[in-house]
């Protein structure tokens, strides 16, 4: 158990809808990261927050947004969903901002768009 | 742009048959190379961080090594429970002092009894 909690585990919805994925980081971790994993693209970085502030942005679509709350949990919002958004979405956390600190991953949310 | 390439894509070994997985990388400045293990339906599990060429780390039957262009994950006398996808990643620096992992596509390892 990594200590990172993601909910829900599975989500099934339709095209055009909006969903929210939730992540609780490990106790004491200030950084939260979101990644998308699909069969053809592998694990792709979306966005990072550190202590409530956005710090890094990767291949995140404009339809997607995220935030980190004062209690350090994070939410990833996906809107105007398309079939191609079907994927596993992982949250990871690390202690801080030092480059060689490992990230610890949750078990993901599987999103299926019908 | 940082790039990470893993080979082979898939590897089948018999129990006890040692082998190595390769991770080739190109980065503007290495800030850490990470190995993870991922089981089906689970998130990646951290194994090792390597930071400088010549560094080696070991954990049970796994040993990770690092050169200036590659990292190897050596698996000695593997067991069926070592079956998983092994992911390699480099740490990328972003403009607002942020960091994120840039992953390879992984090597899927199957160890048969």
Boltz contact constraints between the chains, C-beta under 6 A:
constraints:
  - contact:
      token1: [A, 42]
      token2: [B, 103]
      max_distance: 6.0
  - contact:
      token1: [A, 42]
      token2: [B, 105]
      max_distance: 6.0
  - contact:
      token1: [A, 43]
      token2: [B, 103]
      max_distance: 6.0
  - contact:
      token1: [A, 45]
      token2: [B, 100]
      max_distance: 6.0
  - contact:
      token1: [A, 48]
      token2: [B, 98]
      max_distance: 6.0
  - contact:
      token1: [A, 48]
      token2: [B, 100]
      max_distance: 6.0
  - contact:
      token1: [A, 55]
      token2: [B, 96]
      max_distance: 6.0
  - contact:
      token1: [A, 55]
      token2: [B, 98]
      max_distance: 6.0
  - contact:
      token1: [A, 56]
      token2: [B, 94]
      max_distance: 6.0
  - contact:
      token1: [A, 56]
      token2: [B, 98]
      max_distance: 6.0
  - contact:
      token1: [A, 56]
      token2: [B, 100]
      max_distance: 6.0
  - contact:
      token1: [A, 58]
      token2: [B, 100]
      max_distance: 6.0
  - contact:
      token1: [A, 90]
      token2: [B, 43]
      max_distance: 6.0
  - contact:
      token1: [A, 99]
      token2: [B, 31]
      max_distance: 6.0
  - contact:
      token1: [A, 99]
      token2: [B, 32]
      max_distance: 6.0
  - contact:
      token1: [A, 99]
      token2: [B, 91]
      max_distance: 6.0
  - contact:
      token1: [A, 99]
      token2: [B, 99]
      max_distance: 6.0
  - contact:
      token1: [A, 100]
      token2: [B, 32]
      max_distance: 6.0
  - contact:
      token1: [A, 100]
      token2: [B, 49]
      max_distance: 6.0
  - contact:
      token1: [A, 100]
      token2: [B, 51]
      max_distance: 6.0
  - contact:
      token1: [A, 102]
      token2: [B, 46]
      max_distance: 6.0
  - contact:
      token1: [A, 102]
      token2: [B, 49]
      max_distance: 6.0
  - contact:
      token1: [A, 105]
      token2: [B, 43]
      max_distance: 6.0
  - contact:
      token1: [A, 105]
      token2: [B, 44]
      max_distance: 6.0
  - contact:
      token1: [A, 106]
      token2: [B, 43]
      max_distance: 6.0
  - contact:
      token1: [A, 107]
      token2: [B, 42]
      max_distance: 6.0
  - contact:
      token1: [A, 107]
      token2: [B, 43]
      max_distance: 6.0
  - contact:
      token1: [A, 108]
      token2: [B, 43]
      max_distance: 6.0
